[in-house]
Every structure is written in structure tokens, then in C-alpha cells.
């Protein structure tokens, strides 16, 4: 199935530094509709924007990941604002909270997350969120805050109750390789339950390669394996599921995103 959208990739990652051009050609051969590279700090956000100019189907997100929240300083907000204004940047991401690794202090994570959430709200643009073992705090800290135009919970890892709460908040959900893993039955249940218009597909490459490539380097050309599993989970015809995902991406990342093919 050609013409799929990878809503969350990291081709800036050093895992691709040795053969980047070859990987781009491999992706091109899979004929994607779009590949959106997400920043994890300001340097990778700038690189995402650079990559977005290489092919018409590359796009960018700019943001500081909770792991890198400790790198945020007085100049970061202005730089992120500049990057978010680039015509190839379709939103702010990935931002959020990660209490599994705590690579940045939790207080710092919260401060930096809220600064970026508020910027997304001010600019009226989508935000893409990473939450791991921190959903209670996430919902608590956004209560009463201004809202970005749209919110996507990337690589959703919550339970069904959390999914219901996020649906009530109007949020969307994306999933990648974990949908294909044998022990991910709860994730499959959630992505069977969600309404069509709230679902997106991603790779999160170079991480989380789908079966049968689990444990190997992931890249956007492998997204079809997750797509096939999503069709199976939702009992959907591939052509119809592809149409739904394309429409969702265009609506979520409007007005900047355009799709190829």
C-alpha cells in the first residue's frame, strides 16, 4: 500500500548518520504521502526543518522532548517560535512528560512542557505529546490552561480509561510498531475502540520497528507492516483505512501539510 503517512519519525537520529541518503532513497521507493520528522531538542528540530526541504513529502515538528528539558534556557522559547513559523513545520513536538527514565528532573520537565504547550496555544498550531507513566500529571497540569488547536498523543501507551479521558478532551492518538507486538493486546483493544477520525500512524523510527523487524533499526518504509495490522485490528479495507489516515493527517496538521500521490 503506497501513499501512507508517517506522522512521527526521527531521521535526524545518529542511527541514520552513516547511510542517510540510502535510507532516503529506500523511503522514496515506498512512495510515502508524507513523513514528519519530530524534534527532540532545538538542534534536532533545526535538522528536521533542514530535512523537510530535501523532498516534498518531508515535513517537520519542532520541540524539546522531556528527556532534553534540562537543555531549555532563556533563549529556547524564541528559537522554538522561529522554527514553528517555518512553512515546513506543521506543529510543535515532541513535548511532554516522561517519568519512566527521568533523564530531566520532573519539575524541569513540567516547566518546559507547559512553556511549549502555551506556545502552541498562543500560535494556534498542533502539538504532539510524549507521555510515559505521567498521564495523571499531564491531565492535571493542562487543566485550566489555554489549548493548542489540536493535540496528538504520540505512541499512545495509556490504558483504555486514559484513552476515554483523552477522547473526552478532544485529543487524537498515534501508534507504531507496538501495535504488532504479541503482548500489546491492550493497545490493539484501544485502537479497535477509537473512532476513525482520531487515529494516526507513525514509526517513531529508528525505534520500535514492527514485527517482523522488531529489534532492528526502524524507518518509514516499514510503516506498511503496522498499517496492515491496523487494518486487521479495525477490520477495515486497506484502501478505506488509507483514506481515513490521509484525511486525519490533513485535518490535524492543517493548514500547512500537503500530501504526495
N, C-alpha and C positions, 0 to 999 in steps of 0.2 A: 504494500500500500504506500504509494508516494504521496507527497503533499501533506505530511504531518508537521505538527508544531511542537518543538521542544521549548517549553516556557521557562526552563531553568537549567542552564549549563554553566560550566566554568572552564572554557577553553583557554583562559589566561593561566590556568594552573600549571605549575612546573612539570607536572606529569606529561604535558604535551610539548615541552620545550625542545626535545630532541628531534621531533618529527612533525612539527606543527603543520607545515604545508601539506604533507602527505595526508594528515588527518582531515584537513580542509577539503582536499580532493575526494577523500572517502565519503565525507558528508555530502559533498556536491553530487556524487554519484547516486546517493539515496534520494535526491530531489526533494529536499525539505521545503515546506511552505515558509517556515521561519525557525530560527534558532536564537534564543535570547540569552545572552551571557550576563550573569549576575555578578556584581562586585561584592567583595568581602571586606575590603578596606579602600582607601582612596586610590592607592596605586593600581589595584586590580580593577577598580571602577574606571579609571582613565584608560587602562588597557582594553576593557570591554568596549569602550567607545571607539578606540582605535580599530579594534577587530570589526566593529559594526560597519566600518567604511570599506571593508575588503570585499564583501559580497552583498548583493541586495537583500538576501534573506537573513543576514546577521543583524541583530539589534542588541541593545544594552539596557541593563539596570545598574544604577549607581547607589551604593550604600555601604555601611560599615556593620559587619557581622558581630554578634555578641562576643565571639572569641576574640575579636580585634577591637572591642570597645575601649580597651586601655590605650589605644593609639589616638583616640579622639582628643583634639586640643582646640584652642580658641579660634583657629583658622578653618577648622573642619567644616563647620556649617556653611560658610561662604563658598568653599570649594565644592561641597555637595550640591549646593544650589546651582552653581555654574554648570556642573556636569548634568544635573537633572534638566537643565534648559536646552541641552543639545538636541537637535532634531532626531537623532538616532537613539536617544534614551527614552524608553517607554514607561519608566517609573522608578521608584526608589526601592532598592533591595540588594542583598537581602539583609534585613534588620530583624532584631528580636531579642529573645532571652534563651540562654542555654544553661540549665542548672545541672546538666549531666557531667560536663567537663570543668565548668567554672574556670576557663582559661583567663577570663577577666573577672574582677570582683563583681559580685551581684549588684551592689549599689551603682557601680560604674555602668554595668550593662543596662540597668533600668534608666539611668540618666541619659545615656546615649540613644537607647531605643526611643524614649519619649521625645528627644530633640528631633529625631528623624521622622517619627510619626507626625509630630506637629508640623514639620516642614512639608510633608506630603499633604496634610490637611490645608495648609496655607496655600500651596501651589495648586491644589485641586487635582492631584495626579494619583495613580495607583501606587500601592505599597505591597511588597512581597515579604512575607513574615516567616522567620525561622523560630519555632518554639519547640524546646525539648525539655520535658519534665518541669514545665513552668507555666502551664496553662492557667492555673488559678491566679498567679500574679499577673499574667498577661491581661486577663479579663478585668482584674481589679484595677490595674493602672490605666487602662483606656477608658474606664468609667468616668463619664463627665468630660472627657477630652473631645476636642473637635475631631471630626473624622476625615480621613483621606477619601477621595472619590470612590475608590474600590480597594478591597483588602483580599489578598490571596494567601492562604496558609499553605506554604510550600512543603512538599514531602510530609504530608499530614501524618502525625504519629499519635494523635489522641484517640480516646475511646469513643463509643457511639454517643454517650451522653455529651461529651465535649463537642462532637460533630453537630449534635442537635442545637446546642447553645450557640455555636458559631453560625449555623444556618439562621437562627433567630436574629443574630446580629447583622445578617446580610452578607456574610463572608463567603468566599469561594475556596476551593480545595484543589491541590495538585498532588499527583502521585507518580512515582517512577518505578524502578526495578523491584522494590519491596513488594509490589502487588503480585509479583510472580513467585515469591519465595514460599516454600511449603508451609512454614509456620505463621504465615501472615493471614490467617483466616479472618481475624477481626478486621483487618484492613480491607479485605475483599468484601466483607459484610457491609462496611461503611460505604464503599464505593459502588455497591449494589443499591444501597439505600438513598444516596444523594440524588437530588433532581438533576436532570440533564444539564441545565443551564449553569450549574455551579462547579463543573468538573473541568480540570485541565490536566495535561500530560507533560511530563518532564523526564530528564535523565539525571540531573544533578551530577553530571559527569565532571571529573573522572571517577566519581564514587558510584556505588550502588548499581553495578551492572546487573541487568536482568538475567534470569535463567534463560539460556544455558551458559552464560558468560560470567556468572557470579564469581567474584574474586579476581577478575581481570579488570583491566582499565576500561571504563565505560566511555562512550562517545555518542553524539546524537544520531549516528547512523544505526544504532542498536535500538532506537525507540520503538521500532515496529514490534519487537517482542513484547514489550509492555502494552502496546496498543492492542495486540491480539488477545492478551489476557483480559484487558478491559472490556473488549467486545464479548468475550466469553462470560465474564462476570455479570455484565449487564444484559446478556442475551440480545445483543444488538448486531445488526448487519454492519460490516466494516464501512461501507460507503456512507451509511447514515451516521455512524459514530464519528467518522472523519469530518463530516459536515458539521455536526454538533460542536466538535472541538474547535474547528476553524471559526465558527460563529462566536463561540465563547471567547476565544482569544482576541478576535477583532473588537468585540464589545468591551472586554475587560481593559485592553491596552489602548483603547481609543483615546485621542484621535490620531495618534502617530503611527501605530502599527499598520503595515500593509503586508499582504501575503503573496507569495510567489506561486505560480501554477494554478 
